[in-house]
């Protein structure tokens, strides 16, 4: 990936610029961008050295700033930078950094540009190491890795996933959505999916404890002995027994 070297005597345009993006094509596009962003932020919750966003303008030179003729990527990630809110991504205000990963969500009106002009821009000007595009309707999915200055297709694995060497994650289609997968090909869950899974595990644990307490009570153990055997407090055992009594009445 290329970065710009701004010497002290170079006068750059302003950096405090608002994003100037057109509305998204459809709800599918919005949902897909939110999905990519929320999953990555959740998975990288302990990291502050990256910036990920969607439908945000990238300002990369004065001519483009003047013409305002470039629509920013649908989703992009910049590594080795400060994780903070921004109005836009202004290259000359970000130490010359361009995105490391770009994903375009194809539509009837943008697909041709995404496959040609934008691909050339990301290859030749941005020098973005990983470029992907995905069509939420046809499910067309392709990825490219920058190699010796040119984009080379990323070969899918046996499950059709494409490896991003920048994210160190796979991208692939799951239930008609573009999702991330770990190096072991495990689906990276959304915050909502994680919450649901946690609730299910808690319910399973509660059921297991309920059965264990009931069994130990049948064996004649006292509350203190049951608590000690299950590594619980006496109060927790009382709550479980109360729940058991409530369930039996229902």
C-alpha positions as CSV (number, residue, x, y, z in Angstrom):
1,X,0.0,0.0,0.0
2,X,1.3,3.5,-0.9
3,X,1.5,6.4,1.5
4,X,2.2,10.0,0.6
5,X,5.3,11.9,1.8
6,X,4.3,15.4,2.6
7,X,7.2,17.7,3.2
8,X,6.9,20.7,5.4
9,X,6.9,23.2,2.6
10,X,3.9,21.6,0.7
11,X,0.6,23.4,1.2
12,X,-2.2,20.8,1.4
13,X,-5.9,21.4,1.1
14,X,-8.0,21.4,4.3
15,X,-8.4,18.2,6.2
16,X,-11.7,19.0,8.1
17,X,-13.9,17.9,5.2
18,X,-17.4,16.4,5.4
19,X,-18.3,13.1,3.6
20,X,-20.2,13.7,0.4
21,X,-21.7,10.4,-0.5
22,X,-24.9,9.7,-2.4
23,X,-27.7,7.6,-0.7
24,X,-27.2,3.8,-0.6
25,X,-28.7,1.8,-3.4
26,X,-31.0,-0.4,-1.2
27,X,-31.7,-1.8,2.2
28,X,-29.6,-4.8,1.1
29,X,-26.6,-2.5,0.7
30,X,-27.2,-0.9,4.1
31,X,-27.6,-4.2,5.9
32,X,-24.5,-5.6,4.3
33,X,-22.4,-2.6,5.3
34,X,-23.7,-2.7,8.9
35,X,-23.0,-6.4,9.0
36,X,-19.4,-6.0,7.9
37,X,-18.8,-3.2,10.2
38,X,-20.5,-4.5,13.3
39,X,-18.8,-8.0,13.1
40,X,-15.4,-6.6,12.6
41,X,-15.8,-4.1,15.5
42,X,-17.1,-6.9,17.7
43,X,-14.3,-9.3,16.8
44,X,-11.6,-6.6,17.2
45,X,-13.2,-5.1,20.3
46,X,-9.8,-5.1,22.0
47,X,-8.0,-3.2,19.2
48,X,-7.7,0.5,18.7
49,X,-5.2,0.5,15.8
50,X,-7.6,0.5,12.9
51,X,-10.4,2.4,11.3
52,X,-13.4,0.8,9.6
53,X,-16.4,2.5,8.1
54,X,-18.9,2.4,5.2
55,X,-20.2,4.9,2.6
56,X,-17.7,7.5,3.6
57,X,-15.9,9.8,1.2
58,X,-12.1,9.4,0.7
59,X,-10.4,12.6,-0.3
60,X,-7.1,11.8,-1.9
61,X,-6.0,14.8,-4.0
62,X,-6.9,18.4,-4.7
63,X,-8.3,17.7,-8.2
64,X,-10.7,15.1,-6.9
65,X,-11.7,17.5,-4.0
66,X,-12.5,20.2,-6.6
67,X,-14.5,18.0,-9.0
68,X,-16.2,15.9,-6.3
69,X,-16.5,13.1,-8.9
70,X,-15.5,10.1,-6.9
71,X,-17.9,8.1,-4.7
72,X,-16.1,6.5,-1.8
73,X,-16.0,2.7,-1.2
74,X,-19.0,1.0,0.3
75,X,-16.8,-0.4,3.1
76,X,-13.1,0.0,3.9
77,X,-10.6,-0.7,6.5
78,X,-7.4,1.2,7.3
79,X,-4.8,-0.5,9.6
80,X,-2.2,1.0,11.8
81,X,-4.2,4.2,12.5
82,X,-6.2,5.7,15.3
83,X,-9.7,4.4,15.9
84,X,-11.9,7.5,16.2
85,X,-14.9,9.1,14.6
86,X,-14.2,11.0,11.4
87,X,-16.3,13.2,9.0
88,X,-14.4,11.7,6.0
89,X,-11.1,10.0,5.2
90,X,-8.7,12.7,4.1
91,X,-5.5,11.1,2.9
92,X,-3.2,14.1,3.3
93,X,-4.5,14.4,6.9
94,X,-3.9,10.8,7.7
95,X,-0.2,10.5,7.1
96,X,-0.8,9.7,3.4
97,X,-2.6,6.4,4.3
98,X,-5.0,4.7,1.9
99,X,-7.3,1.8,2.8
100,X,-5.8,-1.6,3.2
101,X,-9.1,-3.4,2.5
102,X,-12.0,-2.2,0.3
103,X,-15.3,-3.9,-0.3
104,X,-17.8,-2.7,-2.9
105,X,-21.4,-3.8,-2.8
106,X,-22.5,-4.2,-6.4
107,X,-25.7,-2.8,-7.9
108,X,-27.1,-2.4,-11.4
109,X,-25.9,1.2,-11.4
110,X,-22.5,0.8,-9.9
111,X,-21.3,-2.7,-10.9
112,X,-19.5,-1.7,-14.1
113,X,-17.6,1.1,-12.4
114,X,-16.7,-1.1,-9.5
115,X,-15.3,-3.8,-11.8
116,X,-13.4,-1.3,-14.0
117,X,-12.6,2.3,-13.0
118,X,-12.7,1.8,-9.3
119,X,-10.6,-1.4,-9.6
120,X,-8.0,0.6,-11.6
121,X,-8.1,3.4,-9.1
122,X,-7.6,1.1,-6.1
123,X,-4.8,-0.7,-7.9
124,X,-2.9,2.2,-9.4
125,X,-3.5,5.2,-7.0
126,X,-4.7,3.8,-3.7
127,X,-2.5,0.7,-3.9
128,X,-5.0,-1.1,-1.7
129,X,-3.7,-4.6,-0.9
130,X,-7.1,-6.3,-0.8
131,X,-10.1,-5.5,-3.0
132,X,-13.4,-7.4,-2.9
133,X,-16.8,-6.9,-4.5
134,X,-20.1,-8.6,-3.7
135,X,-23.5,-8.6,-5.3
136,X,-26.2,-9.1,-2.6
137,X,-28.7,-10.1,-5.3
138,X,-26.8,-12.5,-7.6
139,X,-24.2,-13.4,-4.9
140,X,-21.3,-12.7,-7.2
141,X,-18.2,-12.5,-5.1
142,X,-14.7,-11.8,-6.1
143,X,-11.5,-10.7,-4.4
144,X,-8.1,-9.4,-5.5
145,X,-4.7,-9.2,-3.9
146,X,-2.1,-6.6,-5.0
147,X,1.0,-8.4,-6.3
148,X,3.9,-6.5,-7.9
149,X,1.6,-3.5,-8.5
150,X,-1.2,-5.5,-10.2
151,X,-4.4,-7.1,-8.8
152,X,-4.4,-10.9,-9.0
153,X,-7.5,-12.9,-8.3
154,X,-7.7,-14.5,-4.8
155,X,-8.4,-18.2,-5.3
156,X,-11.3,-19.5,-3.2
157,X,-10.8,-22.4,-0.8
158,X,-13.0,-25.5,-0.9
159,X,-15.9,-23.6,0.8
160,X,-15.6,-20.7,-1.5
161,X,-14.1,-18.4,1.1
162,X,-11.4,-15.8,0.1
163,X,-8.5,-15.1,2.3
164,X,-7.7,-11.5,3.3
165,X,-4.0,-11.3,4.2
166,X,-4.6,-7.8,5.6
167,X,-7.4,-8.7,8.0
168,X,-6.1,-12.3,8.5
169,X,-9.6,-13.5,8.0
170,X,-11.6,-15.2,5.4
171,X,-14.6,-13.5,3.6
172,X,-17.3,-15.7,2.3
173,X,-21.0,-16.0,1.7
174,X,-23.2,-17.3,4.5
175,X,-27.0,-17.2,4.2
176,X,-26.8,-14.8,1.3
177,X,-24.7,-12.3,3.2
178,X,-21.0,-11.6,3.0
179,X,-19.4,-12.6,6.3
180,X,-16.1,-13.0,8.0
181,X,-14.6,-16.3,9.0
182,X,-11.6,-17.1,11.3
183,X,-8.5,-18.8,9.9
184,X,-10.2,-22.0,11.1
185,X,-13.2,-21.1,9.0
186,X,-15.5,-20.5,12.0
187,X,-18.2,-17.9,11.3
188,X,-17.6,-14.6,13.1
189,X,-20.8,-13.8,14.8
190,X,-22.7,-10.5,15.0
191,X,-23.2,-8.9,18.4
192,X,-26.8,-10.1,18.3
193,X,-25.8,-13.6,17.5
194,X,-23.2,-13.5,20.3
195,X,-25.9,-12.4,22.8
196,X,-28.3,-15.1,21.7
197,X,-25.5,-17.7,22.0
198,X,-24.7,-16.5,25.5
199,X,-28.3,-16.7,26.5
200,X,-28.5,-20.2,25.2
201,X,-25.4,-21.2,27.1
202,X,-26.7,-19.6,30.3
203,X,-30.0,-21.5,29.9
204,X,-28.1,-24.8,29.4
205,X,-26.0,-24.1,32.5
206,X,-29.1,-23.2,34.5
207,X,-30.8,-26.5,33.4
208,X,-27.7,-28.5,34.3
209,X,-27.4,-26.9,37.7
210,X,-31.1,-27.5,38.3
211,X,-30.8,-31.2,37.6
212,X,-27.6,-31.4,39.6
213,X,-29.1,-29.7,42.7
214,X,-32.3,-31.9,42.4
215,X,-30.1,-35.1,42.2
216,X,-27.9,-34.1,45.2
217,X,-31.0,-33.1,47.2
218,X,-32.5,-36.6,46.5
219,X,-29.3,-38.1,47.9
220,X,-29.9,-36.2,51.2
221,X,-27.2,-33.6,51.0
222,X,-27.6,-30.3,52.9
223,X,-27.7,-26.9,51.2
224,X,-24.1,-26.3,52.3
225,X,-23.0,-29.7,50.9
226,X,-24.7,-29.1,47.6
227,X,-23.2,-25.6,47.3
228,X,-19.7,-27.0,48.1
229,X,-20.1,-29.9,45.6
230,X,-21.2,-27.6,42.7
231,X,-18.9,-24.6,43.6
232,X,-21.9,-22.4,44.3
233,X,-22.9,-20.2,47.1
234,X,-25.7,-21.3,49.5
235,X,-27.8,-18.4,48.2
236,X,-27.4,-19.6,44.6
237,X,-28.6,-23.1,45.6
238,X,-31.6,-21.5,47.3
239,X,-32.4,-19.6,44.1
240,X,-32.1,-22.8,42.0
241,X,-34.4,-24.7,44.4
242,X,-36.9,-21.8,44.3
243,X,-36.8,-22.0,40.5
244,X,-37.3,-25.8,40.7
245,X,-40.3,-25.3,42.9
246,X,-41.8,-22.7,40.6
247,X,-41.3,-24.9,37.5
248,X,-43.0,-27.8,39.2
249,X,-46.0,-25.7,40.1
250,X,-46.3,-24.6,36.4
